[in-house]
């Protein structure tokens, strides 16, 4: 069986299972979460970029980068789900590019939230030299490097698939990152799964190290004494959001590893993939604006000023 025929048969089975279980209903919570996040994130980005003081702070630039990556991911994810629900035939090259950009934005968000933890550790550990070592210009270069690092691997796979012509299909009914990487992964043993797993493991290890060191540095300052102290609540909130960011990635890596296993029902794999894509991957992006954005007093104050200015402007226009 050729690769083109295998993909056509696989995607047709996938669509049949989606409609048999009415999994297109997951489109409703996906749309609600996506639209709510796409309303909040741009407001926070406007607050950051309109304020000169916020633009000079590394932590706010990292927040902005996370929000930008999340916006791009949510838009691509929603478009993909709409196309799959409506059974739109997409050229395979377009699906490959969507896959590469989606993976890039997801990885960029993961790398940026990891840097946010490292940035907090650096600010606490070396407060006197922190601003000297991380001026805005250097932060901009670091963020550019993050996007480049996140994009290298997925776009390299796209180029390899096109140059080597390993997949000769023209159009697909279902465009999913899992399917795109799954069929390429089949010809590349465990390389893709190992890459994503090791990358996630390195980020998780760095985060745990920074948090442990932060606790050791600050434990004598009394900020951990109260059960509901600000430090404990902040650590818990950050831990939950970080878990929500990493969990879908580990689920996806497991899906990719089991992609060609025939002993696992395709119905189960479709359910897991749909829940991961429509719910799990959206939850951290729904919580992030409130934890990493509105939690900062400077951003919330700037947002309130903008809203008051808009209200006064509306009143003047109406009068």
Secondary structure, 3 states (H helix, E strand, C coil): CCHHHHHHHHHHHHHHHHHHCCHHHHHHHHHHHHHHHHHHHHHHHHHHHHCHHHHCCHHHHHHHHHHHHHHHHHHHHHHHHHHHHCCCCEEHHHHHHHHHHHHHHHHHHHHHHHHHHHHHHHHHHCCCCHHHHCCHHHHHHHHHHHHHHHHHHHHHHHHHHHHHCCCCCCEECCCCHHHHHHHHHHCCCCHHHHHHHHHHHHHHHHHHHHHHHHHHHHHHHCCCCCCCCHHHHHHHHHHHHHHHHHHHHHHHHHHHHCCCCCCCCHHHHHHHHHHHHHHHHHHHHHHHHHHHHHCCHHHHHHHHHHHHHHHHHHHHHHC
